[in-house]
Amino acid sequence: MSVRVEPDDTRVIHRDLNRAYPTLVRGEGVYLFDSEGKRYIDASGGSAAVTAIGHGVPEVVSVLAEQAGRLAYAPTHAFTTDAVEECARLIIEEFAPEGFGKVWFVSGGSEATENAVKMALQYHRERGDGSRHLVIGRRQSFHGATIAALGFGGNAGRRRPFAAILPPAEHIAPCHPYRCRANGACPPCDLSCADDLELTIRQVGAENVAAFIAEPVVGATLGAAPASEGYFQRIREICDRYGVLFIADEVMTGFGRTGKAWGLDHWGVIPDLITCAKGISGGYAPLGAVLAKPEFVGEIRSRSGSFVIGHTASGNPLSCAVGAAVLRYIRDHGLIENAEAVGGYFKARLLELAERHAMIGDVRGMGLLLGVELVRDRESKEPFPPAWGVGKRVGAATLERGLVSYPGAGTADGAAGDHLLYAPPLVITREQVDEVVGILDESLGAVEMDLAGVAG
Ligand SMILES: Cc1ncc(COP(=O)(O)O)c(C=O)c1O
């Protein structure tokens, strides 16, 4: 096998059809190794925020092998398994916020979004509120790439090619202090972006609104942007006032990523439904879930008796056994605490970098979900011209030097803007963070030199 797979030599449809891909052969802890023996530090945590406990953890590998040998797949319409029961028990008893008691398993984040919305609509319908069909999301958000999940998200670039077939959904402004558009009201923040939810509900009619969906810290599309203090409390009040279900998309933020079990824990807010994936199985198997409260499930139980949902891989025993092993590892190794402590150190080191690199406009995030927004002018926050592909260039420069970053574009307004997302395994140490920051420093310097050539 060649070391770099060239576009003309592969039968795989890769994400970038014009790029030669190095071949990865092994992972250990926070490191990945390619077929040439080159080492990379996995600071994006996969694509992205997935590899919660690092690569090659023997405890998980042995659970995976044991479960595969015993029972890899089960017909879940007829049976339950120890694996699915144990994974659900661990999620509820060890991680879930107060009041949650039931778990529906799927195979990833997009399915979790779609299933949570279906469950919300069915809940309203069976309670005689069948007109509630609309989902309100936020601009610059991401809830998955499948058609409906894409429609609930508000990232303009991702939506545009499919706009004609996306489901009807409303989008309010994100809560994003760095680029707040509330006429200078933020800071000090008057939470007008939260009040926008109430306005929108009233405009479309509360009787038509099923749910509001939001990421506690916006990951892929805003580069780790947490909400302002008080935002989610206000959102909760508004949802309660209008009978709208609040779905927290914790696909990136769940299971300790932000230094608390859930992103919303930072504000003490309890949603109605939680979607999660990624860190739940740490990349060892595809897994996602929707968490619900017993009374929510009870409404369906006492009426039709079953949710109209279901996929071939729902409750897959292999994925659930792996999920349980990963969650035990997070719990037993104090990884949530590590995310908080090392995440704080990482953020401080990135802020130091900002002093040396004028192109860093903002450093943000919580725990080990961190973002660096790149700007042409720090004062005015003017983004780089999209054609320059600055985020991608920095990402390529770090990769060349052995650091996996997760670059994103459209950060400023859906079209322009660049950021780098960092979400390394929660086991990362301060020394490894120093390594990340050192490579990023050098890479930013190299791209700055290139850009001086472009601009000059
Ligand atoms: C917040 C959020 N929700 C949903 C998804 C979709 O998850 P998946 O790619 O597993 O379908 C993602 C993926 O990045 C995400 O970040």
The ligand as a MOL file (V3000), in Angstrom:
LIG
                    3D

  0  0  0     0  0            999 V3000
M  V30 BEGIN CTAB
M  V30 COUNTS 16 16 0 0 0
M  V30 BEGIN ATOM
M  V30 1 C -23.4090 19.2770 17.8980 0
M  V30 2 C -23.4940 18.1830 16.8830 0
M  V30 3 N -24.6700 17.5800 16.6690 0
M  V30 4 C -24.8060 16.5790 15.7700 0
M  V30 5 C -23.7140 16.1560 15.0350 0
M  V30 6 C -23.8710 15.0340 14.0320 0
M  V30 7 O -23.2640 13.8960 14.4940 0
M  V30 8 P -22.8470 12.7010 13.4920 0
M  V30 9 O -21.7500 13.2450 12.6320 0
M  V30 10 O -22.4130 11.6110 14.4160 0
M  V30 11 O -24.0370 12.3280 12.7100 0
M  V30 12 C -22.4700 16.7550 15.2290 0
M  V30 13 C -21.2940 16.3220 14.4440 0
M  V30 14 O -20.2820 16.9560 14.3910 0
M  V30 15 C -22.3570 17.8090 16.1750 0
M  V30 16 O -21.1890 18.4180 16.3990 0
M  V30 END ATOM
M  V30 BEGIN BOND
M  V30 1 1 1 2
M  V30 2 1 2 3
M  V30 3 2 2 15
M  V30 4 2 3 4
M  V30 5 1 4 5
M  V30 6 1 5 6
M  V30 7 2 5 12
M  V30 8 1 6 7
M  V30 9 1 7 8
M  V30 10 2 8 9
M  V30 11 1 8 10
M  V30 12 1 8 11
M  V30 13 1 12 13
M  V30 14 1 12 15
M  V30 15 2 13 14
M  V30 16 1 15 16
M  V30 END BOND
M  V30 END CTAB
M  END
